[in-house]
Amino acid sequence: MCPINDVKPIKNAINPAALTLETAAKMLGLQVEIIQKHIEQGAPVAADGTINLVNYGAWLCSRINNGN
């Protein structure tokens, strides 16, 4: 049997699966305009406009690997 996980959620925690453009830019050391340009070029975003950091990173890698 596994022990019960009693970890409490952290207030104002950052969810890497749902980042605002501003938070993503700050985390990645980019300007918001660069991320907006990437979105215009096809970077994946959720219906609410947030960015999944893993999906965004995979999209960037695919562009590098394809020479874009």
Backbone as CSV, one residue per row, in Angstrom:
resi,resn,N_x,N_y,N_z,CA_x,CA_y,CA_z,C_x,C_y,C_z
1,MET,0.827,-1.184,0.000,0.000,0.000,0.000,0.874,1.251,0.000
2,CYS,0.483,2.239,-0.751,1.230,3.494,-0.819,0.764,4.434,0.285
3,PRO,1.694,5.184,0.856,1.282,6.160,1.869,0.445,7.262,1.223
4,ILE,-0.407,7.869,1.992,-1.245,8.958,1.499,-0.372,10.187,1.259
5,ASN,-0.560,10.794,0.103,0.194,11.995,-0.247,-0.553,13.197,0.302
6,ASP,-0.007,13.825,1.334,-0.684,14.961,1.949,-0.035,16.294,1.567
7,VAL,0.524,16.357,0.367,1.158,17.590,-0.095,0.072,18.611,-0.393
8,LYS,0.242,19.789,0.148,-0.732,20.854,-0.047,-0.356,21.659,-1.294
9,PRO,-1.356,22.086,-2.082,-1.052,22.901,-3.255,-0.433,24.239,-2.842
10,ILE,0.479,24.715,-3.645,1.156,25.969,-3.361,0.326,27.117,-3.927
11,LYS,0.109,28.121,-3.122,-0.648,29.286,-3.576,0.153,30.007,-4.653
12,ASN,-0.514,30.387,-5.728,0.102,31.096,-6.856,1.171,30.259,-7.562
13,ALA,1.018,28.942,-7.550,1.975,28.077,-8.232,1.872,28.281,-9.734
14,ILE,2.983,28.138,-10.429,3.017,28.263,-11.881,2.758,26.894,-12.487
15,ASN,1.813,26.835,-13.411,1.486,25.590,-14.089,2.182,25.593,-15.454
16,PRO,3.210,24.774,-15.654,3.923,24.778,-16.929,3.079,24.309,-18.107
17,ALA,1.907,23.744,-17.831,1.012,23.310,-18.897,0.024,24.401,-19.296
18,ALA,0.066,25.539,-18.600,-0.871,26.633,-18.898,-0.258,27.968,-18.492
19,LEU,0.733,28.396,-19.257,1.422,29.658,-18.967,0.846,30.796,-19.790
20,THR,0.747,31.965,-19.167,0.401,33.146,-19.944,1.611,33.498,-20.814
21,LEU,1.373,34.291,-21.846,2.495,34.708,-22.700,3.553,35.432,-21.882
22,GLU,3.118,36.281,-20.979,4.046,37.060,-20.162,4.903,36.163,-19.266
23,THR,4.271,35.175,-18.645,5.012,34.260,-17.771,5.971,33.404,-18.582
24,ALA,5.522,32.902,-19.715,6.397,32.095,-20.574,7.602,32.915,-21.033
25,ALA,7.355,34.143,-21.439,8.445,35.010,-21.894,9.447,35.251,-20.771
26,LYS,8.934,35.516,-19.584,9.809,35.772,-18.437,10.635,34.530,-18.103
27,MET,10.001,33.365,-18.125,10.703,32.117,-17.799,11.782,31.789,-18.824
28,LEU,11.497,32.094,-20.096,12.418,31.738,-21.175,13.398,32.855,-21.531
29,GLY,13.245,34.014,-20.901,14.140,35.132,-21.188,13.898,35.721,-22.573
30,LEU,12.644,35.689,-23.010,12.277,36.214,-24.326,11.358,37.412,-24.168
31,GLN,11.219,38.170,-25.234,10.226,39.229,-25.261,8.886,38.610,-25.638
32,VAL,7.811,39.148,-25.103,6.474,38.644,-25.400,6.225,38.670,-26.903
33,GLU,6.740,39.675,-27.580,6.534,39.808,-29.022,7.098,38.622,-29.800
34,ILE,8.175,38.050,-29.314,8.769,36.889,-29.985,7.825,35.693,-29.872
35,ILE,7.270,35.491,-28.691,6.341,34.381,-28.519,5.077,34.620,-29.339
36,GLN,4.601,35.856,-29.391,3.432,36.172,-30.220,3.724,35.868,-31.687
37,LYS,4.927,36.196,-32.142,5.323,35.900,-33.527,5.324,34.389,-33.761
38,HIS,5.832,33.635,-32.797,5.843,32.178,-32.912,4.421,31.634,-33.015
39,ILE,3.506,32.193,-32.236,2.105,31.755,-32.287,1.525,32.024,-33.671
40,GLU,1.842,33.185,-34.225,1.394,33.507,-35.584,1.970,32.518,-36.600
41,GLN,3.152,31.972,-36.301,3.817,31.026,-37.193,3.381,29.584,-36.930
42,GLY,2.494,29.380,-35.947,1.957,28.048,-35.720,2.300,27.400,-34.395
43,ALA,2.949,28.109,-33.481,3.235,27.529,-32.166,1.911,27.160,-31.488
44,PRO,1.864,26.013,-30.821,0.602,25.565,-30.221,0.210,26.384,-28.998
45,VAL,-1.070,26.731,-28.929,-1.633,27.408,-27.758,-2.972,26.755,-27.430
46,ALA,-3.356,26.845,-26.180,-4.655,26.320,-25.742,-5.759,27.285,-26.161
47,ALA,-6.981,26.829,-26.055,-8.136,27.649,-26.421,-8.195,28.947,-25.617
48,ASP,-7.682,28.902,-24.385,-7.700,30.108,-23.547,-6.487,31.002,-23.773
49,GLY,-5.632,30.646,-24.736,-4.475,31.467,-25.077,-3.222,31.170,-24.279
50,THR,-3.277,30.174,-23.399,-2.093,29.828,-22.617,-1.189,28.887,-23.406
51,ILE,0.051,28.800,-22.941,1.064,27.991,-23.611,1.472,26.846,-22.700
52,ASN,1.541,25.647,-23.275,2.092,24.492,-22.579,3.587,24.498,-22.879
53,LEU,4.410,24.647,-21.851,5.848,24.798,-22.029,6.466,23.617,-22.768
54,VAL,6.006,22.401,-22.493,6.557,21.212,-23.160,6.185,21.228,-24.643
55,ASN,4.926,21.520,-24.945,4.499,21.575,-26.343,5.209,22.687,-27.108
56,TYR,5.386,23.823,-26.468,6.081,24.948,-27.098,7.537,24.574,-27.378
57,GLY,8.186,23.939,-26.407,9.571,23.497,-26.600,9.693,22.492,-27.724
58,ALA,8.745,21.567,-27.795,8.759,20.574,-28.881,8.565,21.258,-30.230
59,TRP,7.691,22.251,-30.272,7.458,22.992,-31.518,8.741,23.715,-31.933
60,LEU,9.412,24.355,-30.981,10.673,25.043,-31.292,11.718,24.057,-31.810
61,CYS,11.825,22.895,-31.175,12.794,21.880,-31.621,12.481,21.392,-33.035
62,SER,11.209,21.222,-33.323,10.845,20.764,-34.670,11.230,21.801,-35.720
63,ARG,11.121,23.067,-35.378,11.526,24.127,-36.317,13.041,24.117,-36.519
64,ILE,13.767,23.887,-35.454,15.236,23.828,-35.558,15.636,22.633,-36.421
65,ASN,15.006,21.487,-36.167,15.333,20.271,-36.903,14.938,20.353,-38.364
66,ASN,13.922,21.158,-38.673,13.483,21.321,-40.060,14.108,22.530,-40.741
67,GLY,14.984,23.219,-40.041,15.692,24.354,-40.630,14.875,25.610,-40.786
68,ASN,13.844,25.786,-39.955,13.024,27.003,-40.028,13.463,27.964,-38.974
